Amino acid sequence: MAYAEISFSNPITGEIKEAPVGFSWTTAFFGIFPSLFRGDYKWFIIMTILALMTFGLSHFVFMFIYNKLYIKKLIGDGFKADESLSTNFEKAVNSIGMNLPIVNP
C-alpha cells in the first residue's frame, strides 16, 4: 500500500492532527517516543510498562497496531476525519477496517 494518512479535525476546537495508517515506522525506529510526542500519554505509559515487563519484546507488537490505537484515541477525543485534507483517503479508510466519523463538507 502506498503511504497514506488521515487528517483529523476537531469541530469544537478547530485543532487538526495527522494520523498515519498501517505499519508504524516511527514506532519501529523510535519505540515508545512517538506516543509521547503525539500527546498519547495513556499508550506511552502502557507501552513503557509492557516494554519493561517483556524486556522490549512488546515493541514488535506495537509496530503493527499503534497507528490504529492512535486513530481510536483521536476519535474518542472528538476528532473527525477530514477527507479534504487527507492523502489517499479512500485507501486509508479501507485499510483500517473501521468506520470513521467524517467532518461535514
N, CA and C atoms as an extended XYZ file, in Angstrom:
315
Properties=species:S:1:pos:R:3:atomname:S:1:resname:S:1:resid:I:1 pbc="F F F"
N         0.832       -1.179        0.000 N   MET     1
C         0.000        0.000        0.000 CA  MET     1
C         0.876        1.241        0.000 C   MET     1
N         0.501        2.208       -0.768 N   ALA     2
C         1.205        3.486       -0.765 CA  ALA     2
C         0.965        4.180        0.563 C   ALA     2
N         1.893        5.046        0.928 N   TYR     3
C         1.772        5.760        2.183 CA  TYR     3
C         0.463        6.531        2.217 C   TYR     3
N        -0.234        6.411        3.314 N   ALA     4
C        -1.495        7.126        3.469 CA  ALA     4
C        -1.611        7.615        4.894 C   ALA     4
N        -2.237        8.754        5.015 N   GLU     5
C        -2.548        9.259        6.339 CA  GLU     5
C        -3.894        9.946        6.278 C   GLU     5
N        -4.504       10.048        7.429 N   ILE     6
C        -5.810       10.676        7.519 CA  ILE     6
C        -5.663       11.925        8.364 C   ILE     6
N        -6.195       13.009        7.878 N   SER     7
C        -6.220       14.245        8.656 CA  SER     7
C        -7.495       14.267        9.476 C   SER     7
N        -7.347       14.584       10.746 N   PHE     8
C        -8.484       14.686       11.643 CA  PHE     8
C        -8.592       16.120       12.127 C   PHE     8
N        -9.814       16.603       12.236 N   SER     9
C       -10.019       17.931       12.805 CA  SER     9
C       -11.070       17.834       13.894 C   SER     9
N       -10.891       18.665       14.900 N   ASN    10
C       -11.834       18.706       16.000 CA  ASN    10
C       -12.796       19.856       15.723 C   ASN    10
N       -14.086       19.548       15.509 N   PRO    11
C       -15.033       20.598       15.150 CA  PRO    11
C       -15.239       21.635       16.260 C   PRO    11
N       -14.931       21.270       17.489 N   ILE    12
C       -15.140       22.199       18.601 CA  ILE    12
C       -13.951       23.145       18.756 C   ILE    12
N       -12.735       22.583       18.745 N   THR    13
C       -11.537       23.399       18.981 CA  THR    13
C       -10.881       23.889       17.694 C   THR    13
N       -11.186       23.239       16.567 N   GLY    14
C       -10.566       23.598       15.304 CA  GLY    14
C        -9.161       23.017       15.125 C   GLY    14
N        -8.719       22.235       16.082 N   GLU    15
C        -7.383       21.623       16.017 CA  GLU    15
C        -7.337       20.561       14.916 C   GLU    15
N        -6.205       20.455       14.228 N   ILE    16
C        -6.019       19.474       13.156 CA  ILE    16
C        -4.831       18.585       13.505 C   ILE    16
N        -5.016       17.263       13.355 N   LYS    17
C        -3.942       16.306       13.611 CA  LYS    17
C        -3.884       15.304       12.467 C   LYS    17
N        -2.669       14.865       12.167 N   GLU    18
C        -2.438       13.864       11.124 CA  GLU    18
C        -2.238       12.503       11.793 C   GLU    18
N        -2.809       11.463       11.180 N   ALA    19
C        -2.650       10.107       11.699 CA  ALA    19
C        -2.257        9.183       10.553 C   ALA    19
N        -1.024        8.645       10.590 N   PRO    20
C        -0.638        7.683        9.567 CA  PRO    20
C        -1.424        6.386        9.720 C   PRO    20
N        -1.521        5.650        8.631 N   VAL    21
C        -2.295        4.412        8.614 CA  VAL    21
C        -1.368        3.249        8.309 C   VAL    21
N        -1.615        2.122        8.968 N   GLY    22
C        -0.836        0.917        8.701 CA  GLY    22
C         0.326        0.753        9.657 C   GLY    22
N         1.375        0.118        9.180 N   PHE    23
C         2.566       -0.159        9.974 CA  PHE    23
C         3.168        1.148       10.489 C   PHE    23
N         3.540        1.177       11.761 N   SER    24
C         4.092        2.385       12.356 CA  SER    24
C         5.614        2.375       12.269 C   SER    24
N         6.136        3.038       11.249 N   TRP    25
C         7.586        3.121       11.098 CA  TRP    25
C         8.213        3.933       12.217 C   TRP    25
N         7.492        4.940       12.696 N   THR    26
C         8.053        5.740       13.787 CA  THR    26
C         8.182        4.917       15.057 C   THR    26
N         7.221        4.053       15.326 N   THR    27
C         7.317        3.170       16.487 CA  THR    27
C         8.409        2.135       16.267 C   THR    27
N         8.582        1.675       15.049 N   ALA    28
C         9.635        0.702       14.756 CA  ALA    28
C        11.015        1.294       15.032 C   ALA    28
N        11.229        2.552       14.660 N   PHE    29
C        12.541        3.168       14.833 CA  PHE    29
C        12.743        3.825       16.193 C   PHE    29
N        11.665        4.378       16.775 N   PHE    30
C        11.825        5.167       17.991 CA  PHE    30
C        11.094        4.617       19.207 C   PHE    30
N        10.496        3.431       19.086 N   GLY    31
C         9.885        2.768       20.236 CA  GLY    31
C         8.699        3.513       20.814 C   GLY    31
N         8.778        3.821       22.099 N   ILE    32
C         7.652        4.418       22.815 CA  ILE    32
C         7.513        5.918       22.584 C   ILE    32
N         8.530        6.561       22.016 N   PHE    33
C         8.549        8.013       21.937 CA  PHE    33
C         7.515        8.643       20.997 C   PHE    33
N         7.107        8.018       19.895 N   PRO    34
C         6.051        8.640       19.083 CA  PRO    34
C         4.760        8.874       19.866 C   PRO    34
N         4.402        7.951       20.738 N   SER    35
C         3.194        8.155       21.546 CA  SER    35
C         3.365        9.344       22.483 C   SER    35
N         4.548        9.537       23.026 N   LEU    36
C         4.817       10.683       23.888 CA  LEU    36
C         4.735       11.988       23.098 C   LEU    36
N         5.359       12.018       21.915 N   PHE    37
C         5.371       13.233       21.113 CA  PHE    37
C         3.988       13.578       20.554 C   PHE    37
N         3.135       12.574       20.370 N   ARG    38
C         1.773       12.816       19.886 CA  ARG    38
C         0.824       13.195       21.022 C   ARG    38
N         1.300       13.189       22.245 N   GLY    39
C         0.447       13.525       23.381 CA  GLY    39
C        -0.458       12.391       23.801 C   GLY    39
N        -0.127       11.177       23.413 N   ASP    40
C        -0.917        9.993       23.738 CA  ASP    40
C        -0.321        9.353       24.997 C   ASP    40
N        -0.537       10.026       26.134 N   TYR    41
C         0.136        9.644       27.380 CA  TYR    41
C        -0.322        8.291       27.910 C   TYR    41
N        -1.579        7.955       27.701 N   LYS    42
C        -2.080        6.656       28.159 CA  LYS    42
C        -1.283        5.521       27.511 C   LYS    42
N        -1.152        5.563       26.183 N   TRP    43
C        -0.435        4.486       25.497 CA  TRP    43
C         1.072        4.580       25.726 C   TRP    43
N         1.593        5.756       25.991 N   PHE    44
C         3.000        5.891       26.343 CA  PHE    44
C         3.289        5.117       27.628 C   PHE    44
N         2.427        5.285       28.629 N   ILE    45
C         2.622        4.583       29.905 CA  ILE    45
C         2.442        3.083       29.727 C   ILE    45
N         1.388        2.683       29.006 N   ILE    46
C         1.141        1.249       28.787 CA  ILE    46
C         2.300        0.610       28.034 C   ILE    46
N         2.766        1.271       26.970 N   MET    47
C         3.867        0.716       26.179 CA  MET    47
C         5.156        0.639       26.997 C   MET    47
N         5.395        1.620       27.845 N   THR    48
C         6.588        1.612       28.686 CA  THR    48
C         6.552        0.453       29.676 C   THR    48
N         5.415        0.273       30.346 N   ILE    49
C         5.288       -0.813       31.322 CA  ILE    49
C         5.438       -2.166       30.641 C   ILE    49
N         4.763       -2.343       29.499 N   LEU    50
C         4.867       -3.623       28.791 CA  LEU    50
C         6.278       -3.874       28.270 C   LEU    50
N         6.957       -2.816       27.820 N   ALA    51
C         8.333       -2.986       27.351 CA  ALA    51
C         9.240       -3.427       28.492 C   ALA    51
N         9.031       -2.873       29.674 N   LEU    52
C         9.834       -3.278       30.834 CA  LEU    52
C         9.528       -4.710       31.258 C   LEU    52
N         8.256       -5.081       31.204 N   MET    53
C         7.851       -6.431       31.616 CA  MET    53
C         8.307       -7.503       30.629 C   MET    53
N         8.393       -7.149       29.354 N   THR    54
C         8.722       -8.152       28.329 CA  THR    54
C        10.129       -7.967       27.769 C   THR    54
N        10.930       -7.153       28.454 N   PHE    55
C        12.303       -6.877       28.009 CA  PHE    55
C        12.338       -6.345       26.573 C   PHE    55
N        11.331       -5.534       26.221 N   GLY    56
C        11.281       -4.892       24.921 CA  GLY    56
C        10.589       -5.672       23.822 C   GLY    56
N        10.185       -6.898       24.077 N   LEU    57
C         9.548       -7.697       23.033 CA  LEU    57
C         8.173       -7.156       22.616 C   LEU    57
N         7.482       -6.474       23.527 N   SER    58
C         6.176       -5.905       23.182 CA  SER    58
C         6.306       -4.847       22.090 C   SER    58
N         7.472       -4.282       21.957 N   HIS    59
C         7.743       -3.280       20.925 CA  HIS    59
C         7.409       -3.826       19.534 C   HIS    59
N         7.661       -5.104       19.303 N   PHE    60
C         7.393       -5.702       17.993 CA  PHE    60
C         5.906       -5.810       17.699 C   PHE    60
N         5.079       -5.878       18.722 N   VAL    61
C         3.634       -5.909       18.517 CA  VAL    61
C         3.124       -4.502       18.219 C   VAL    61
N         3.597       -3.521       18.976 N   PHE    62
C         3.104       -2.156       18.821 CA  PHE    62
C         3.458       -1.542       17.471 C   PHE    62
N         4.496       -2.031       16.813 N   MET    63
C         4.818       -1.525       15.473 CA  MET    63
C         3.655       -1.743       14.512 C   MET    63
N         2.903       -2.815       14.738 N   PHE    64
C         1.815       -3.166       13.831 CA  PHE    64
C         0.468       -2.572       14.241 C   PHE    64
N         0.295       -2.203       15.516 N   ILE    65
C        -1.027       -1.778       15.974 CA  ILE    65
C        -1.105       -0.335       16.464 C   ILE    65
N         0.016        0.336       16.681 N   TYR    66
C        -0.053        1.642       17.339 CA  TYR    66
C        -0.806        2.693       16.525 C   TYR    66
N        -0.635        2.754       15.219 N   ASN    67
C        -1.322        3.788       14.437 CA  ASN    67
C        -2.840        3.661       14.553 C   ASN    67
N        -3.355        2.443       14.577 N   LYS    68
C        -4.797        2.253       14.728 CA  LYS    68
C        -5.246        2.659       16.137 C   LYS    68
N        -4.429        2.365       17.142 N   LEU    69
C        -4.748        2.791       18.506 CA  LEU    69
C        -4.810        4.313       18.594 C   LEU    69
N        -3.903        4.974       17.901 N   TYR    70
C        -3.875        6.438       17.909 CA  TYR    70
C        -5.113        7.018       17.222 C   TYR    70
N        -5.541        6.403       16.130 N   ILE    71
C        -6.753        6.853       15.440 CA  ILE    71
C        -7.965        6.700       16.355 C   ILE    71
N        -8.047        5.592       17.079 N   LYS    72
C        -9.159        5.386       18.017 CA  LYS    72
C        -9.139        6.436       19.119 C   LYS    72
N        -7.942        6.817       19.573 N   LYS    73
C        -7.823        7.846       20.600 CA  LYS    73
C        -8.330        9.189       20.071 C   LYS    73
N        -7.949        9.529       18.841 N   LEU    74
C        -8.397       10.786       18.258 CA  LEU    74
C        -9.923       10.832       18.148 C   LEU    74
N       -10.522        9.739       17.698 N   ILE    75
C       -11.981        9.675       17.585 CA  ILE    75
C       -12.619        9.823       18.963 C   ILE    75
N       -12.042        9.169       19.962 N   GLY    76
C       -12.546        9.284       21.323 CA  GLY    76
C       -12.444       10.699       21.873 C   GLY    76
N       -11.465       11.465       21.387 N   ASP    77
C       -11.280       12.845       21.829 CA  ASP    77
C       -12.139       13.833       21.039 C   ASP    77
N       -12.993       13.325       20.147 N   GLY    78
C       -13.917       14.186       19.415 CA  GLY    78
C       -13.447       14.611       18.040 C   GLY    78
N       -12.348       14.062       17.560 N   PHE    79
C       -11.859       14.409       16.228 CA  PHE    79
C       -12.656       13.655       15.172 C   PHE    79
N       -12.759       14.269       13.995 N   LYS    80
C       -13.440       13.648       12.863 CA  LYS    80
C       -12.519       13.695       11.655 C   LYS    80
N       -12.599       12.657       10.835 N   ALA    81
C       -11.766       12.584        9.636 CA  ALA    81
C       -12.175       13.673        8.656 C   ALA    81
N       -11.171       14.321        8.059 N   ASP    82
C       -11.417       15.381        7.095 CA  ASP    82
C       -10.873       14.939        5.739 C   ASP    82
N       -11.784       14.515        4.880 N   GLU    83
C       -11.402       13.969        3.579 CA  GLU    83
C       -10.653       14.988        2.722 C   GLU    83
N       -10.993       16.243        2.852 N   SER    84
C       -10.378       17.259        2.000 CA  SER    84
C        -8.908       17.505        2.344 C   SER    84
N        -8.478       17.184        3.554 N   LEU    85
C        -7.091       17.404        3.972 CA  LEU    85
C        -6.226       16.149        3.885 C   LEU    85
N        -6.832       14.995        3.664 N   SER    86
C        -6.133       13.718        3.744 CA  SER    86
C        -5.536       13.299        2.404 C   SER    86
N        -4.425       12.543        2.482 N   THR    87
C        -3.825       11.968        1.285 CA  THR    87
C        -4.267       10.518        1.168 C   THR    87
N        -4.632       10.079       -0.019 N   ASN    88
C        -5.080        8.703       -0.252 CA  ASN    88
C        -6.177        8.295        0.735 C   ASN    88
N        -7.180        9.155        0.891 N   PHE    89
C        -8.210        8.947        1.911 CA  PHE    89
C        -8.929        7.613        1.752 C   PHE    89
N        -9.360        7.291        0.543 N   GLU    90
C       -10.111        6.044        0.326 CA  GLU    90
C        -9.289        4.811        0.706 C   GLU    90
N        -8.016        4.775        0.277 N   LYS    91
C        -7.154        3.649        0.622 CA  LYS    91
C        -6.962        3.557        2.124 C   LYS    91
N        -6.778        4.680        2.764 N   ALA    92
C        -6.549        4.694        4.206 CA  ALA    92
C        -7.762        4.170        4.963 C   ALA    92
N        -8.935        4.634        4.595 N   VAL    93
C       -10.157        4.199        5.276 CA  VAL    93
C       -10.388        2.715        5.050 C   VAL    93
N       -10.163        2.232        3.835 N   ASN    94
C       -10.358        0.813        3.544 CA  ASN    94
C        -9.356       -0.060        4.283 C   ASN    94
N        -8.140        0.423        4.490 N   SER    95
C        -7.119       -0.413        5.112 CA  SER    95
C        -7.269       -0.520        6.628 C   SER    95
N        -7.896        0.456        7.280 N   ILE    96
C        -8.019        0.353        8.742 CA  ILE    96
C        -9.207       -0.466        9.163 C   ILE    96
N       -10.176       -0.635        8.296 N   GLY    97
C       -11.295       -1.521        8.596 CA  GLY    97
C       -12.198       -1.058        9.717 C   GLY    97
N       -12.398        0.226        9.854 N   MET    98
C       -13.322        0.730       10.859 CA  MET    98
C       -14.044        1.955       10.315 C   MET    98
N       -15.214        2.204       10.845 N   ASN    99
C       -15.978        3.375       10.416 CA  ASN    99
C       -15.410        4.611       11.086 C   ASN    99
N       -15.249        5.648       10.305 N   LEU   100
C       -14.730        6.898       10.835 CA  LEU   100
C       -15.801        7.978       10.788 C   LEU   100
N       -15.894        8.774       11.840 N   PRO   101
C       -16.782        9.931       11.745 CA  PRO   101
C       -16.135       10.939       10.795 C   PRO   101
N       -16.917       11.467        9.878 N   ILE   102
C       -16.407       12.362        8.837 CA  ILE   102
C       -16.902       13.780        9.113 C   ILE   102
N       -16.020       14.755        8.897 N   VAL   103
C       -16.414       16.148        9.011 CA  VAL   103
C       -17.419       16.460        7.917 C   VAL   103
N       -18.481       17.155        8.243 N   ASN   104
C       -19.470       17.529        7.239 CA  ASN   104
C       -18.873       18.551        6.289 C   ASN   104
N       -18.977       18.296        4.964 N   PRO   105
C       -18.422       19.245        4.000 CA  PRO   105
C       -19.182       20.547        3.974 C   PRO   105
